[in-house]
């Protein structure tokens, strides 16, 4: 199948986990005999309207678009709203040279709906929506916008358009399907599609520079958070944990990433004099993987206001590198069962600070637990969250949808 994969940031410059996931999906699709085209904004300094790259069987169409990361909320909303228009303006001539058999749309963003509608009409092909985030519901839940405000209605319009043009919608958990059904019509074709990852751990290069030695952390247990540092994560939650662990000199906290709360954690580190914390801006994927390979415990956090049940993609990176996992979730999140029942780490409801602290201390004092839970993490990845299974499921769904269109 000739497949278009829609993504909101460049595979070549973004450190966000979902970018890595889509790239791994494209690689797997090639291995399964398909021909993927990844359509995304290019790098922030891109001058040309369209840059085309072909690497290892994957075609990349990167169109010029304003920044949707690291900018003001208003600029982000405007630039993200223009994704479909800017993509079409850049690629419409190239579309005459190809025949698409299916579309894979990753959300967020919600703003590729118009482009999906155009491509479906042009090629009479089905689309599969990988829905990882019930936006704008989560920002309403967090109190960032009002339910019936003009901006909420604007976002809802594009959200509904996204669903309208989707023949199948893949959710990361049954709990998210239940929440979706409460908020939307039950007419959509819904299925569970877990997050995924490749299953080959990072291999150090010969010129690898050790993060531990660079930061002087050779004998420390490193608690690591990598990825988006934003409102949805409630980063103060993990900074409180670091503050509570100040007296445990064997523990150190490392944060790597970018987002709306990046400045907040910088301020909290200074305000609380957290000598046990290092904060590093986003790094390229290869450097991120090298850092992850050296740490001990992978952390995550989800704001307690969430009603949707997110499964952070960063967890798959932790599992791939056999890391124990420690974190907080919103009430009712399926993650509690995955992490605690499969013994890959400890997870609690956001706000249960004492339990989170107790488990962090236990991991520091019983280092054999870190190794044991890390092995369980890797096993869980292979058994439930492999990219092979995800690609197979998506393609089968597209085939089924295509047969119904005939």
Helices and strands as residue ranges (DSSP letters): E 2-6, H 17-31, E 35-41, E 50-55, E 58-63, H 73-81, H 83-95, E 102-107, H 113-123, E 126-131, H 137-141, H 150-164, E 168-171, H 174-183, E 190-192, H 211-215, E 221-228, G 231-233, H 236-244, E 251-258, H 262-271, E 277-281, H 285-294, E 297-301, H 314-320, E 324-329, H 335-341, E 345-349, H 353-365, H 367-384, H 387-405
